[in-house]
Structure formats: structure tokens, C-alpha cells
């Protein structure tokens, strides 16, 4: 199984740049932060790392539903979105 990274935010901005920089062995997807926790957790069930875009809030309830999650990275300073 290849590592799965999710960019979590309201838009797909910079997704292609991230895909170009990681190579073919890493699966990278975008998940809309406007989805419900149930919909988002279904899309992220195999995710190992999440990149939070902008001011997207990431609920601990959602993290708990991602059993393979090992890293949450923000693209902004601070942790107030976690």
C-alpha cells in the first residue's frame, strides 16, 4: 500500500504542485473541508498524513475516525485550527 496524503481544505489550490513534487509512489487526494465528518472520514479512512489548507478547522472527532493518521500539517502558523 502506498502512503496516502490528503490535502484538506475548501479548494484544490496547489494540489497539482504537491503531486508533482512527491512522485508516483505517493497517493495524494483533496478532500473538501465543507463535507460532513462522516463524508470526510469515509474519504480519509486510509490517510497517513493530512495537510490543512488555510483556515480549515480539523475536528478531533474526524482525526479519531482515521486509524492510519500519523501527521497533521498546517500551511499556516499556529495550531488554532486543530
Secondary structure as UniProt FT lines:
FT   STRAND          4..9
FT   TURN            13..14
FT   HELIX           15..22
FT   TURN            24..25
FT   STRAND          27..32
FT   TURN            33..34
FT   HELIX           37..43
FT   TURN            44..46
FT   STRAND          49..52
FT   TURN            54..55
FT   HELIX           60..64
FT   TURN            67..68
FT   STRAND          71..74
FT   TURN            80..81
//
